[in-house]
Structures are given as C-alpha cells and as structure tokens.
Amino acid sequence: MTYNEKMQLFKETFNINDDVELDINMPLTSLDEWDSMSKLSLIVIFNDYCNKKLTFEMLNQCHTLKDIFDEMDK
C-alpha cells in the first residue's frame, strides 16, 4: 500500500476532509478524532485492508501517523 493510499484510508477512517493536510509526524493526540472508536476502526482496517492483526496495545504505542504507517508495513 502506498503512502497516499494509507493517508487516504486514514482520512476516511477519521472523517478528515481531503483538503486538510496531515503531517506524518504529527502527534495523534492533536487530532480531535483520536479516540477509542477511531482506534477500533483502525483495528478493523488493519484486518480488512492490510490483512494484519493490530491491537489496542499496539496502537497505544503509536504516537504519530508515521508509527501507524510503519505498523501497516510490518
């Protein structure tokens, strides 16, 4: 999955407009949308799109978008 595809998937999951630029190094806590429901959505996305298992514990170790994208690449 390309960087742009990951970013698009993330924006769709968090209902962020396409015209909003996200910095890959931005802290996830700076997103108003970063909550337990969003984390659950990411877990589902990992299973459906990346065919990988993601847990809340793993997500709690992620502090930036880059951390999440790196998990997608593992």
CHARMM internal coordinates of N, CA and C (Angstrom, degrees):
IC EDIT
DIST 1 N 1 CA 1.4513
DIST 1 CA 1 C 1.5321
ANGL 1 N 1 CA 1 C 108.17
DIST 1 C 2 N 1.3157
ANGL 1 CA 1 C 2 N 116.30
DIHE 1 N 1 CA 1 C 2 N 131.52
DIST 2 N 2 CA 1.4681
ANGL 1 C 2 N 2 CA 120.71
DIHE 1 CA 1 C 2 N 2 CA -178.45
DIST 2 CA 2 C 1.5285
ANGL 2 N 2 CA 2 C 110.86
DIHE 1 C 2 N 2 CA 2 C -75.96
DIST 2 C 3 N 1.3164
ANGL 2 CA 2 C 3 N 113.97
DIHE 2 N 2 CA 2 C 3 N 165.36
DIST 3 N 3 CA 1.4638
ANGL 2 C 3 N 3 CA 120.25
DIHE 2 CA 2 C 3 N 3 CA 176.91
DIST 3 CA 3 C 1.5292
ANGL 3 N 3 CA 3 C 110.74
DIHE 2 C 3 N 3 CA 3 C -57.03
DIST 3 C 4 N 1.3288
ANGL 3 CA 3 C 4 N 116.58
DIHE 3 N 3 CA 3 C 4 N -46.64
DIST 4 N 4 CA 1.4754
ANGL 3 C 4 N 4 CA 120.22
DIHE 3 CA 3 C 4 N 4 CA -178.79
DIST 4 CA 4 C 1.5210
ANGL 4 N 4 CA 4 C 111.74
DIHE 3 C 4 N 4 CA 4 C -63.02
DIST 4 C 5 N 1.3162
ANGL 4 CA 4 C 5 N 116.85
DIHE 4 N 4 CA 4 C 5 N -38.03
DIST 5 N 5 CA 1.4692
ANGL 4 C 5 N 5 CA 120.12
DIHE 4 CA 4 C 5 N 5 CA 177.57
DIST 5 CA 5 C 1.5269
ANGL 5 N 5 CA 5 C 110.78
DIHE 4 C 5 N 5 CA 5 C -65.44
DIST 5 C 6 N 1.3185
ANGL 5 CA 5 C 6 N 116.40
DIHE 5 N 5 CA 5 C 6 N -41.76
DIST 6 N 6 CA 1.4700
ANGL 5 C 6 N 6 CA 120.25
DIHE 5 CA 5 C 6 N 6 CA 177.20
DIST 6 CA 6 C 1.5235
ANGL 6 N 6 CA 6 C 110.86
DIHE 5 C 6 N 6 CA 6 C -62.08
DIST 6 C 7 N 1.3268
ANGL 6 CA 6 C 7 N 115.49
DIHE 6 N 6 CA 6 C 7 N -45.35
DIST 7 N 7 CA 1.4602
ANGL 6 C 7 N 7 CA 119.91
DIHE 6 CA 6 C 7 N 7 CA -179.28
DIST 7 CA 7 C 1.5198
ANGL 7 N 7 CA 7 C 110.75
DIHE 6 C 7 N 7 CA 7 C -62.80
DIST 7 C 8 N 1.3099
ANGL 7 CA 7 C 8 N 117.15
DIHE 7 N 7 CA 7 C 8 N -42.68
DIST 8 N 8 CA 1.4589
ANGL 7 C 8 N 8 CA 121.28
DIHE 7 CA 7 C 8 N 8 CA 178.79
DIST 8 CA 8 C 1.5260
ANGL 8 N 8 CA 8 C 110.82
DIHE 7 C 8 N 8 CA 8 C -62.67
DIST 8 C 9 N 1.2901
ANGL 8 CA 8 C 9 N 116.98
DIHE 8 N 8 CA 8 C 9 N -42.95
DIST 9 N 9 CA 1.4579
ANGL 8 C 9 N 9 CA 122.13
DIHE 8 CA 8 C 9 N 9 CA 178.93
DIST 9 CA 9 C 1.5295
ANGL 9 N 9 CA 9 C 110.41
DIHE 8 C 9 N 9 CA 9 C -62.93
DIST 9 C 10 N 1.3205
ANGL 9 CA 9 C 10 N 115.97
DIHE 9 N 9 CA 9 C 10 N -42.24
DIST 10 N 10 CA 1.4572
ANGL 9 C 10 N 10 CA 120.54
DIHE 9 CA 9 C 10 N 10 CA 178.16
DIST 10 CA 10 C 1.5258
ANGL 10 N 10 CA 10 C 110.59
DIHE 9 C 10 N 10 CA 10 C -63.05
DIST 10 C 11 N 1.3182
ANGL 10 CA 10 C 11 N 116.87
DIHE 10 N 10 CA 10 C 11 N -45.69
DIST 11 N 11 CA 1.4724
ANGL 10 C 11 N 11 CA 120.60
DIHE 10 CA 10 C 11 N 11 CA 179.67
DIST 11 CA 11 C 1.5237
ANGL 11 N 11 CA 11 C 111.31
DIHE 10 C 11 N 11 CA 11 C -62.44
DIST 11 C 12 N 1.3100
ANGL 11 CA 11 C 12 N 116.86
DIHE 11 N 11 CA 11 C 12 N -41.15
DIST 12 N 12 CA 1.4638
ANGL 11 C 12 N 12 CA 119.91
DIHE 11 CA 11 C 12 N 12 CA 178.63
DIST 12 CA 12 C 1.5231
ANGL 12 N 12 CA 12 C 110.86
DIHE 11 C 12 N 12 CA 12 C -64.90
DIST 12 C 13 N 1.3027
ANGL 12 CA 12 C 13 N 116.56
DIHE 12 N 12 CA 12 C 13 N -41.30
DIST 13 N 13 CA 1.4661
ANGL 12 C 13 N 13 CA 121.12
DIHE 12 CA 12 C 13 N 13 CA -179.57
DIST 13 CA 13 C 1.5205
ANGL 13 N 13 CA 13 C 111.26
DIHE 12 C 13 N 13 CA 13 C -62.31
DIST 13 C 14 N 1.3115
ANGL 13 CA 13 C 14 N 115.61
DIHE 13 N 13 CA 13 C 14 N -39.78
DIST 14 N 14 CA 1.4634
ANGL 13 C 14 N 14 CA 120.55
DIHE 13 CA 13 C 14 N 14 CA -176.21
DIST 14 CA 14 C 1.5240
ANGL 14 N 14 CA 14 C 113.36
DIHE 13 C 14 N 14 CA 14 C -98.90
DIST 14 C 15 N 1.3318
ANGL 14 CA 14 C 15 N 115.74
DIHE 14 N 14 CA 14 C 15 N 8.63
DIST 15 N 15 CA 1.4689
ANGL 14 C 15 N 15 CA 121.09
DIHE 14 CA 14 C 15 N 15 CA 178.97
DIST 15 CA 15 C 1.5226
ANGL 15 N 15 CA 15 C 112.24
DIHE 14 C 15 N 15 CA 15 C 54.07
DIST 15 C 16 N 1.3134
ANGL 15 CA 15 C 16 N 115.52
DIHE 15 N 15 CA 15 C 16 N 48.18
DIST 16 N 16 CA 1.4615
ANGL 15 C 16 N 16 CA 121.53
DIHE 15 CA 15 C 16 N 16 CA 178.50
DIST 16 CA 16 C 1.5245
ANGL 16 N 16 CA 16 C 107.59
DIHE 15 C 16 N 16 CA 16 C -102.55
DIST 16 C 17 N 1.3138
ANGL 16 CA 16 C 17 N 116.27
DIHE 16 N 16 CA 16 C 17 N 130.40
DIST 17 N 17 CA 1.4652
ANGL 16 C 17 N 17 CA 121.36
DIHE 16 CA 16 C 17 N 17 CA -179.37
DIST 17 CA 17 C 1.5244
ANGL 17 N 17 CA 17 C 111.23
DIHE 16 C 17 N 17 CA 17 C -58.17
DIST 17 C 18 N 1.3232
ANGL 17 CA 17 C 18 N 114.66
DIHE 17 N 17 CA 17 C 18 N 146.46
DIST 18 N 18 CA 1.4590
ANGL 17 C 18 N 18 CA 120.28
DIHE 17 CA 17 C 18 N 18 CA 179.68
DIST 18 CA 18 C 1.5206
ANGL 18 N 18 CA 18 C 112.71
DIHE 17 C 18 N 18 CA 18 C -62.27
DIST 18 C 19 N 1.3198
ANGL 18 CA 18 C 19 N 117.37
DIHE 18 N 18 CA 18 C 19 N -28.13
DIST 19 N 19 CA 1.4627
ANGL 18 C 19 N 19 CA 119.95
DIHE 18 CA 18 C 19 N 19 CA -178.04
DIST 19 CA 19 C 1.5347
ANGL 19 N 19 CA 19 C 112.43
DIHE 18 C 19 N 19 CA 19 C -77.62
DIST 19 C 20 N 1.3099
ANGL 19 CA 19 C 20 N 117.73
DIHE 19 N 19 CA 19 C 20 N -7.74
DIST 20 N 20 CA 1.4633
ANGL 19 C 20 N 20 CA 121.35
DIHE 19 CA 19 C 20 N 20 CA 178.01
DIST 20 CA 20 C 1.5284
ANGL 20 N 20 CA 20 C 108.51
DIHE 19 C 20 N 20 CA 20 C -84.17
DIST 20 C 21 N 1.3245
ANGL 20 CA 20 C 21 N 115.39
DIHE 20 N 20 CA 20 C 21 N 125.98
DIST 21 N 21 CA 1.4591
ANGL 20 C 21 N 21 CA 120.88
DIHE 20 CA 20 C 21 N 21 CA 178.07
DIST 21 CA 21 C 1.5220
ANGL 21 N 21 CA 21 C 109.15
DIHE 20 C 21 N 21 CA 21 C -88.65
DIST 21 C 22 N 1.3119
ANGL 21 CA 21 C 22 N 115.47
DIHE 21 N 21 CA 21 C 22 N 127.16
DIST 22 N 22 CA 1.4531
ANGL 21 C 22 N 22 CA 120.54
DIHE 21 CA 21 C 22 N 22 CA 176.59
DIST 22 CA 22 C 1.5194
ANGL 22 N 22 CA 22 C 108.95
DIHE 21 C 22 N 22 CA 22 C -108.62
DIST 22 C 23 N 1.3075
ANGL 22 CA 22 C 23 N 115.60
DIHE 22 N 22 CA 22 C 23 N 136.34
DIST 23 N 23 CA 1.4551
ANGL 22 C 23 N 23 CA 121.46
DIHE 22 CA 22 C 23 N 23 CA 176.79
DIST 23 CA 23 C 1.5273
ANGL 23 N 23 CA 23 C 107.91
DIHE 22 C 23 N 23 CA 23 C -89.48
DIST 23 C 24 N 1.3036
ANGL 23 CA 23 C 24 N 116.90
DIHE 23 N 23 CA 23 C 24 N 129.68
DIST 24 N 24 CA 1.4626
ANGL 23 C 24 N 24 CA 121.07
DIHE 23 CA 23 C 24 N 24 CA -177.04
DIST 24 CA 24 C 1.5307
ANGL 24 N 24 CA 24 C 111.92
DIHE 23 C 24 N 24 CA 24 C -62.37
DIST 24 C 25 N 1.3231
ANGL 24 CA 24 C 25 N 117.82
DIHE 24 N 24 CA 24 C 25 N -21.70
DIST 25 N 25 CA 1.4663
ANGL 24 C 25 N 25 CA 121.92
DIHE 24 CA 24 C 25 N 25 CA -179.86
DIST 25 CA 25 C 1.5217
ANGL 25 N 25 CA 25 C 113.61
DIHE 24 C 25 N 25 CA 25 C -98.30
DIST 25 C 26 N 1.3166
ANGL 25 CA 25 C 26 N 115.69
DIHE 25 N 25 CA 25 C 26 N 5.83
DIST 26 N 26 CA 1.4671
ANGL 25 C 26 N 26 CA 118.69
DIHE 25 CA 25 C 26 N 26 CA -179.28
DIST 26 CA 26 C 1.5263
ANGL 26 N 26 CA 26 C 110.30
DIHE 25 C 26 N 26 CA 26 C -69.00
DIST 26 C 27 N 1.3245
ANGL 26 CA 26 C 27 N 117.39
DIHE 26 N 26 CA 26 C 27 N 144.18
DIST 27 N 27 CA 1.4657
ANGL 26 C 27 N 27 CA 119.69
DIHE 26 CA 26 C 27 N 27 CA 176.73
DIST 27 CA 27 C 1.5300
ANGL 27 N 27 CA 27 C 110.04
DIHE 26 C 27 N 27 CA 27 C -67.66
DIST 27 C 28 N 1.3025
ANGL 27 CA 27 C 28 N 116.13
DIHE 27 N 27 CA 27 C 28 N 135.19
DIST 28 N 28 CA 1.4642
ANGL 27 C 28 N 28 CA 120.20
DIHE 27 CA 27 C 28 N 28 CA 179.25
DIST 28 CA 28 C 1.5246
ANGL 28 N 28 CA 28 C 111.20
DIHE 27 C 28 N 28 CA 28 C -61.71
DIST 28 C 29 N 1.3041
ANGL 28 CA 28 C 29 N 116.54
DIHE 28 N 28 CA 28 C 29 N -31.09
DIST 29 N 29 CA 1.4621
ANGL 28 C 29 N 29 CA 120.19
DIHE 28 CA 28 C 29 N 29 CA -179.95
DIST 29 CA 29 C 1.5263
ANGL 29 N 29 CA 29 C 112.54
DIHE 28 C 29 N 29 CA 29 C -66.22
DIST 29 C 30 N 1.3248
ANGL 29 CA 29 C 30 N 117.61
DIHE 29 N 29 CA 29 C 30 N -13.99
DIST 30 N 30 CA 1.4597
ANGL 29 C 30 N 30 CA 119.95
DIHE 29 CA 29 C 30 N 30 CA 177.72
DIST 30 CA 30 C 1.5324
ANGL 30 N 30 CA 30 C 111.91
DIHE 29 C 30 N 30 CA 30 C -79.60
DIST 30 C 31 N 1.3230
ANGL 30 CA 30 C 31 N 116.51
DIHE 30 N 30 CA 30 C 31 N -10.26
DIST 31 N 31 CA 1.4684
ANGL 30 C 31 N 31 CA 120.89
DIHE 30 CA 30 C 31 N 31 CA 177.72
DIST 31 CA 31 C 1.5205
ANGL 31 N 31 CA 31 C 109.81
DIHE 30 C 31 N 31 CA 31 C -87.76
DIST 31 C 32 N 1.3096
ANGL 31 CA 31 C 32 N 115.95
DIHE 31 N 31 CA 31 C 32 N 125.45
DIST 32 N 32 CA 1.4658
ANGL 31 C 32 N 32 CA 119.97
DIHE 31 CA 31 C 32 N 32 CA 176.60
DIST 32 CA 32 C 1.5199
ANGL 32 N 32 CA 32 C 111.09
DIHE 31 C 32 N 32 CA 32 C -60.87
DIST 32 C 33 N 1.3258
ANGL 32 CA 32 C 33 N 115.79
DIHE 32 N 32 CA 32 C 33 N -28.58
DIST 33 N 33 CA 1.4575
ANGL 32 C 33 N 33 CA 121.88
DIHE 32 CA 32 C 33 N 33 CA -176.03
DIST 33 CA 33 C 1.5332
ANGL 33 N 33 CA 33 C 113.36
DIHE 32 C 33 N 33 CA 33 C -79.61
DIST 33 C 34 N 1.3100
ANGL 33 CA 33 C 34 N 118.34
DIHE 33 N 33 CA 33 C 34 N -6.28
DIST 34 N 34 CA 1.4637
ANGL 33 C 34 N 34 CA 121.81
DIHE 33 CA 33 C 34 N 34 CA -176.29
DIST 34 CA 34 C 1.5267
ANGL 34 N 34 CA 34 C 109.57
DIHE 33 C 34 N 34 CA 34 C -79.47
DIST 34 C 35 N 1.3262
ANGL 34 CA 34 C 35 N 115.12
DIHE 34 N 34 CA 34 C 35 N 99.39
DIST 35 N 35 CA 1.4575
ANGL 34 C 35 N 35 CA 121.00
DIHE 34 CA 34 C 35 N 35 CA 179.47
DIST 35 CA 35 C 1.5258
ANGL 35 N 35 CA 35 C 109.15
DIHE 34 C 35 N 35 CA 35 C -146.11
DIST 35 C 36 N 1.3081
ANGL 35 CA 35 C 36 N 117.43
DIHE 35 N 35 CA 35 C 36 N -176.36
DIST 36 N 36 CA 1.4638
ANGL 35 C 36 N 36 CA 120.24
DIHE 35 CA 35 C 36 N 36 CA -175.67
DIST 36 CA 36 C 1.5227
ANGL 36 N 36 CA 36 C 112.17
DIHE 35 C 36 N 36 CA 36 C -64.88
DIST 36 C 37 N 1.3126
ANGL 36 CA 36 C 37 N 118.39
DIHE 36 N 36 CA 36 C 37 N -34.00
DIST 37 N 37 CA 1.4651
ANGL 36 C 37 N 37 CA 120.53
DIHE 36 CA 36 C 37 N 37 CA 178.06
DIST 37 CA 37 C 1.5267
ANGL 37 N 37 CA 37 C 110.98
DIHE 36 C 37 N 37 CA 37 C -67.36
DIST 37 C 38 N 1.3054
ANGL 37 CA 37 C 38 N 116.23
DIHE 37 N 37 CA 37 C 38 N -38.69
DIST 38 N 38 CA 1.4663
ANGL 37 C 38 N 38 CA 120.48
DIHE 37 CA 37 C 38 N 38 CA 177.27
DIST 38 CA 38 C 1.5190
ANGL 38 N 38 CA 38 C 110.73
DIHE 37 C 38 N 38 CA 38 C -65.34
DIST 38 C 39 N 1.3125
ANGL 38 CA 38 C 39 N 115.82
DIHE 38 N 38 CA 38 C 39 N -39.76
DIST 39 N 39 CA 1.4646
ANGL 38 C 39 N 39 CA 119.60
DIHE 38 CA 38 C 39 N 39 CA 177.72
DIST 39 CA 39 C 1.5222
ANGL 39 N 39 CA 39 C 110.29
DIHE 38 C 39 N 39 CA 39 C -63.55
DIST 39 C 40 N 1.2988
ANGL 39 CA 39 C 40 N 116.44
DIHE 39 N 39 CA 39 C 40 N -41.33
DIST 40 N 40 CA 1.4585
ANGL 39 C 40 N 40 CA 120.41
DIHE 39 CA 39 C 40 N 40 CA 177.54
DIST 40 CA 40 C 1.5326
ANGL 40 N 40 CA 40 C 110.32
DIHE 39 C 40 N 40 CA 40 C -61.51
DIST 40 C 41 N 1.3136
ANGL 40 CA 40 C 41 N 116.41
DIHE 40 N 40 CA 40 C 41 N -41.72
DIST 41 N 41 CA 1.4709
ANGL 40 C 41 N 41 CA 120.59
DIHE 40 CA 40 C 41 N 41 CA 177.47
DIST 41 CA 41 C 1.5293
ANGL 41 N 41 CA 41 C 110.91
DIHE 40 C 41 N 41 CA 41 C -60.83
DIST 41 C 42 N 1.3155
ANGL 41 CA 41 C 42 N 117.01
DIHE 41 N 41 CA 41 C 42 N -40.21
DIST 42 N 42 CA 1.4609
ANGL 41 C 42 N 42 CA 120.24
DIHE 41 CA 41 C 42 N 42 CA 178.65
DIST 42 CA 42 C 1.5253
ANGL 42 N 42 CA 42 C 111.20
DIHE 41 C 42 N 42 CA 42 C -64.87
DIST 42 C 43 N 1.3053
ANGL 42 CA 42 C 43 N 116.93
DIHE 42 N 42 CA 42 C 43 N -37.36
DIST 43 N 43 CA 1.4561
ANGL 42 C 43 N 43 CA 120.84
DIHE 42 CA 42 C 43 N 43 CA 177.68
DIST 43 CA 43 C 1.5253
ANGL 43 N 43 CA 43 C 109.75
DIHE 42 C 43 N 43 CA 43 C -61.29
DIST 43 C 44 N 1.3166
ANGL 43 CA 43 C 44 N 116.75
DIHE 43 N 43 CA 43 C 44 N -43.05
DIST 44 N 44 CA 1.4612
ANGL 43 C 44 N 44 CA 121.24
DIHE 43 CA 43 C 44 N 44 CA 178.76
DIST 44 CA 44 C 1.5296
ANGL 44 N 44 CA 44 C 110.26
DIHE 43 C 44 N 44 CA 44 C -64.76
DIST 44 C 45 N 1.3136
ANGL 44 CA 44 C 45 N 116.75
DIHE 44 N 44 CA 44 C 45 N -42.84
DIST 45 N 45 CA 1.4585
ANGL 44 C 45 N 45 CA 121.14
DIHE 44 CA 44 C 45 N 45 CA 179.70
DIST 45 CA 45 C 1.5271
ANGL 45 N 45 CA 45 C 110.70
DIHE 44 C 45 N 45 CA 45 C -61.29
DIST 45 C 46 N 1.3167
ANGL 45 CA 45 C 46 N 116.35
DIHE 45 N 45 CA 45 C 46 N -43.21
DIST 46 N 46 CA 1.4534
ANGL 45 C 46 N 46 CA 119.24
DIHE 45 CA 45 C 46 N 46 CA 178.34
DIST 46 CA 46 C 1.5200
ANGL 46 N 46 CA 46 C 110.52
DIHE 45 C 46 N 46 CA 46 C -58.06
DIST 46 C 47 N 1.3195
ANGL 46 CA 46 C 47 N 115.71
DIHE 46 N 46 CA 46 C 47 N -42.98
DIST 47 N 47 CA 1.4638
ANGL 46 C 47 N 47 CA 119.18
DIHE 46 CA 46 C 47 N 47 CA 179.69
DIST 47 CA 47 C 1.5187
ANGL 47 N 47 CA 47 C 111.65
DIHE 46 C 47 N 47 CA 47 C -67.42
DIST 47 C 48 N 1.3154
ANGL 47 CA 47 C 48 N 117.42
DIHE 47 N 47 CA 47 C 48 N -45.40
DIST 48 N 48 CA 1.4628
ANGL 47 C 48 N 48 CA 121.91
DIHE 47 CA 47 C 48 N 48 CA -174.12
DIST 48 CA 48 C 1.5235
ANGL 48 N 48 CA 48 C 114.02
DIHE 47 C 48 N 48 CA 48 C -77.03
DIST 48 C 49 N 1.3195
ANGL 48 CA 48 C 49 N 117.50
DIHE 48 N 48 CA 48 C 49 N -45.14
DIST 49 N 49 CA 1.4592
ANGL 48 C 49 N 49 CA 120.82
DIHE 48 CA 48 C 49 N 49 CA -173.24
DIST 49 CA 49 C 1.5250
ANGL 49 N 49 CA 49 C 113.59
DIHE 48 C 49 N 49 CA 49 C -96.74
DIST 49 C 50 N 1.3059
ANGL 49 CA 49 C 50 N 116.15
DIHE 49 N 49 CA 49 C 50 N -32.84
DIST 50 N 50 CA 1.4590
ANGL 49 C 50 N 50 CA 118.95
DIHE 49 CA 49 C 50 N 50 CA -175.29
DIST 50 CA 50 C 1.5244
ANGL 50 N 50 CA 50 C 112.26
DIHE 49 C 50 N 50 CA 50 C -105.00
DIST 50 C 51 N 1.3092
ANGL 50 CA 50 C 51 N 115.02
DIHE 50 N 50 CA 50 C 51 N -10.24
DIST 51 N 51 CA 1.4580
ANGL 50 C 51 N 51 CA 120.30
DIHE 50 CA 50 C 51 N 51 CA -178.88
DIST 51 CA 51 C 1.5258
ANGL 51 N 51 CA 51 C 111.28
DIHE 50 C 51 N 51 CA 51 C 56.27
DIST 51 C 52 N 1.3278
ANGL 51 CA 51 C 52 N 115.18
DIHE 51 N 51 CA 51 C 52 N 41.29
DIST 52 N 52 CA 1.4551
ANGL 51 C 52 N 52 CA 121.88
DIHE 51 CA 51 C 52 N 52 CA -178.36
DIST 52 CA 52 C 1.5185
ANGL 52 N 52 CA 52 C 109.65
DIHE 51 C 52 N 52 CA 52 C -132.95
DIST 52 C 53 N 1.3090
ANGL 52 CA 52 C 53 N 114.96
DIHE 52 N 52 CA 52 C 53 N 151.64
DIST 53 N 53 CA 1.4513
ANGL 52 C 53 N 53 CA 119.86
DIHE 52 CA 52 C 53 N 53 CA 179.24
DIST 53 CA 53 C 1.5294
ANGL 53 N 53 CA 53 C 109.39
DIHE 52 C 53 N 53 CA 53 C -91.46
DIST 53 C 54 N 1.3040
ANGL 53 CA 53 C 54 N 114.98
DIHE 53 N 53 CA 53 C 54 N 130.97
DIST 54 N 54 CA 1.4552
ANGL 53 C 54 N 54 CA 122.15
DIHE 53 CA 53 C 54 N 54 CA 176.93
DIST 54 CA 54 C 1.5201
ANGL 54 N 54 CA 54 C 107.05
DIHE 53 C 54 N 54 CA 54 C -128.18
DIST 54 C 55 N 1.3090
ANGL 54 CA 54 C 55 N 117.02
DIHE 54 N 54 CA 54 C 55 N 141.12
DIST 55 N 55 CA 1.4648
ANGL 54 C 55 N 55 CA 121.28
DIHE 54 CA 54 C 55 N 55 CA 179.92
DIST 55 CA 55 C 1.5268
ANGL 55 N 55 CA 55 C 109.81
DIHE 54 C 55 N 55 CA 55 C -121.08
DIST 55 C 56 N 1.3290
ANGL 55 CA 55 C 56 N 115.42
DIHE 55 N 55 CA 55 C 56 N 165.72
DIST 56 N 56 CA 1.4600
ANGL 55 C 56 N 56 CA 119.74
DIHE 55 CA 55 C 56 N 56 CA 176.05
DIST 56 CA 56 C 1.5288
ANGL 56 N 56 CA 56 C 110.19
DIHE 55 C 56 N 56 CA 56 C -60.54
DIST 56 C 57 N 1.3092
ANGL 56 CA 56 C 57 N 116.58
DIHE 56 N 56 CA 56 C 57 N -36.44
DIST 57 N 57 CA 1.4671
ANGL 56 C 57 N 57 CA 120.22
DIHE 56 CA 56 C 57 N 57 CA 179.37
DIST 57 CA 57 C 1.5264
ANGL 57 N 57 CA 57 C 110.65
DIHE 56 C 57 N 57 CA 57 C -61.95
DIST 57 C 58 N 1.3253
ANGL 57 CA 57 C 58 N 115.55
DIHE 57 N 57 CA 57 C 58 N -42.60
DIST 58 N 58 CA 1.4623
ANGL 57 C 58 N 58 CA 119.34
DIHE 57 CA 57 C 58 N 58 CA 178.23
DIST 58 CA 58 C 1.5250
ANGL 58 N 58 CA 58 C 110.26
DIHE 57 C 58 N 58 CA 58 C -64.64
DIST 58 C 59 N 1.3212
ANGL 58 CA 58 C 59 N 116.48
DIHE 58 N 58 CA 58 C 59 N -43.29
DIST 59 N 59 CA 1.4686
ANGL 58 C 59 N 59 CA 120.10
DIHE 58 CA 58 C 59 N 59 CA 179.94
DIST 59 CA 59 C 1.5180
ANGL 59 N 59 CA 59 C 111.59
DIHE 58 C 59 N 59 CA 59 C -64.25
DIST 59 C 60 N 1.3074
ANGL 59 CA 59 C 60 N 116.59
DIHE 59 N 59 CA 59 C 60 N -35.13
DIST 60 N 60 CA 1.4667
ANGL 59 C 60 N 60 CA 119.36
DIHE 59 CA 59 C 60 N 60 CA 179.28
DIST 60 CA 60 C 1.5235
ANGL 60 N 60 CA 60 C 111.29
DIHE 59 C 60 N 60 CA 60 C -66.61
DIST 60 C 61 N 1.3167
ANGL 60 CA 60 C 61 N 117.23
DIHE 60 N 60 CA 60 C 61 N -19.32
DIST 61 N 61 CA 1.4626
ANGL 60 C 61 N 61 CA 121.32
DIHE 60 CA 60 C 61 N 61 CA 176.10
DIST 61 CA 61 C 1.5272
ANGL 61 N 61 CA 61 C 111.88
DIHE 60 C 61 N 61 CA 61 C -83.84
DIST 61 C 62 N 1.3165
ANGL 61 CA 61 C 62 N 117.00
DIHE 61 N 61 CA 61 C 62 N -12.29
DIST 62 N 62 CA 1.4673
ANGL 61 C 62 N 62 CA 122.20
DIHE 61 CA 61 C 62 N 62 CA 179.85
DIST 62 CA 62 C 1.5253
ANGL 62 N 62 CA 62 C 109.40
DIHE 61 C 62 N 62 CA 62 C -87.64
DIST 62 C 63 N 1.3122
ANGL 62 CA 62 C 63 N 115.21
DIHE 62 N 62 CA 62 C 63 N 128.26
DIST 63 N 63 CA 1.4654
ANGL 62 C 63 N 63 CA 120.06
DIHE 62 CA 62 C 63 N 63 CA -178.83
DIST 63 CA 63 C 1.5273
ANGL 63 N 63 CA 63 C 112.81
DIHE 62 C 63 N 63 CA 63 C -115.69
DIST 63 C 64 N 1.3334
ANGL 63 CA 63 C 64 N 115.98
DIHE 63 N 63 CA 63 C 64 N -15.13
DIST 64 N 64 CA 1.4609
ANGL 63 C 64 N 64 CA 120.79
DIHE 63 CA 63 C 64 N 64 CA -179.34
DIST 64 CA 64 C 1.5305
ANGL 64 N 64 CA 64 C 109.27
DIHE 63 C 64 N 64 CA 64 C -137.39
DIST 64 C 65 N 1.3115
ANGL 64 CA 64 C 65 N 115.84
DIHE 64 N 64 CA 64 C 65 N 168.33
DIST 65 N 65 CA 1.4593
ANGL 64 C 65 N 65 CA 120.18
DIHE 64 CA 64 C 65 N 65 CA 173.69
DIST 65 CA 65 C 1.5260
ANGL 65 N 65 CA 65 C 110.53
DIHE 64 C 65 N 65 CA 65 C -60.26
DIST 65 C 66 N 1.3028
ANGL 65 CA 65 C 66 N 116.34
DIHE 65 N 65 CA 65 C 66 N -37.39
DIST 66 N 66 CA 1.4627
ANGL 65 C 66 N 66 CA 120.44
DIHE 65 CA 65 C 66 N 66 CA 178.98
DIST 66 CA 66 C 1.5208
ANGL 66 N 66 CA 66 C 110.39
DIHE 65 C 66 N 66 CA 66 C -58.44
DIST 66 C 67 N 1.3091
ANGL 66 CA 66 C 67 N 117.66
DIHE 66 N 66 CA 66 C 67 N -41.28
DIST 67 N 67 CA 1.4661
ANGL 66 C 67 N 67 CA 120.87
DIHE 66 CA 66 C 67 N 67 CA 178.29
DIST 67 CA 67 C 1.5349
ANGL 67 N 67 CA 67 C 110.75
DIHE 66 C 67 N 67 CA 67 C -59.75
DIST 67 C 68 N 1.3128
ANGL 67 CA 67 C 68 N 116.54
DIHE 67 N 67 CA 67 C 68 N -42.52
DIST 68 N 68 CA 1.4615
ANGL 67 C 68 N 68 CA 120.39
DIHE 67 CA 67 C 68 N 68 CA 179.23
DIST 68 CA 68 C 1.5208
ANGL 68 N 68 CA 68 C 110.47
DIHE 67 C 68 N 68 CA 68 C -66.92
DIST 68 C 69 N 1.3251
ANGL 68 CA 68 C 69 N 116.67
DIHE 68 N 68 CA 68 C 69 N -45.16
DIST 69 N 69 CA 1.4656
ANGL 68 C 69 N 69 CA 120.60
DIHE 68 CA 68 C 69 N 69 CA 179.44
DIST 69 CA 69 C 1.5277
ANGL 69 N 69 CA 69 C 110.83
DIHE 68 C 69 N 69 CA 69 C -62.03
DIST 69 C 70 N 1.3187
ANGL 69 CA 69 C 70 N 116.16
DIHE 69 N 69 CA 69 C 70 N -37.74
DIST 70 N 70 CA 1.4633
ANGL 69 C 70 N 70 CA 119.73
DIHE 69 CA 69 C 70 N 70 CA 177.71
DIST 70 CA 70 C 1.5251
ANGL 70 N 70 CA 70 C 110.71
DIHE 69 C 70 N 70 CA 70 C -63.37
DIST 70 C 71 N 1.3180
ANGL 70 CA 70 C 71 N 117.02
DIHE 70 N 70 CA 70 C 71 N -39.11
DIST 71 N 71 CA 1.4654
ANGL 70 C 71 N 71 CA 120.57
DIHE 70 CA 70 C 71 N 71 CA 177.16
DIST 71 CA 71 C 1.5240
ANGL 71 N 71 CA 71 C 110.55
DIHE 70 C 71 N 71 CA 71 C -63.44
DIST 71 C 72 N 1.3143
ANGL 71 CA 71 C 72 N 116.69
DIHE 71 N 71 CA 71 C 72 N -35.77
DIST 72 N 72 CA 1.4606
ANGL 71 C 72 N 72 CA 120.78
DIHE 71 CA 71 C 72 N 72 CA 179.35
DIST 72 CA 72 C 1.5356
ANGL 72 N 72 CA 72 C 110.59
DIHE 71 C 72 N 72 CA 72 C -64.90
DIST 72 C 73 N 1.3170
ANGL 72 CA 72 C 73 N 116.41
DIHE 72 N 72 CA 72 C 73 N -30.30
DIST 73 N 73 CA 1.4615
ANGL 72 C 73 N 73 CA 120.87
DIHE 72 CA 72 C 73 N 73 CA -176.54
DIST 73 CA 73 C 1.5216
ANGL 73 N 73 CA 73 C 113.62
DIHE 72 C 73 N 73 CA 73 C -85.74
DIST 73 C 74 N 1.2935
ANGL 73 CA 73 C 74 N 117.35
DIHE 73 N 73 CA 73 C 74 N -11.45
DIST 74 N 74 CA 1.4789
ANGL 73 C 74 N 74 CA 120.05
DIHE 73 CA 73 C 74 N 74 CA -177.75
DIST 74 CA 74 C 1.4975
ANGL 74 N 74 CA 74 C 111.02
DIHE 73 C 74 N 74 CA 74 C -69.91
END
COOR INIT
IC SEED 1 N 1 CA 1 C
IC BUILD
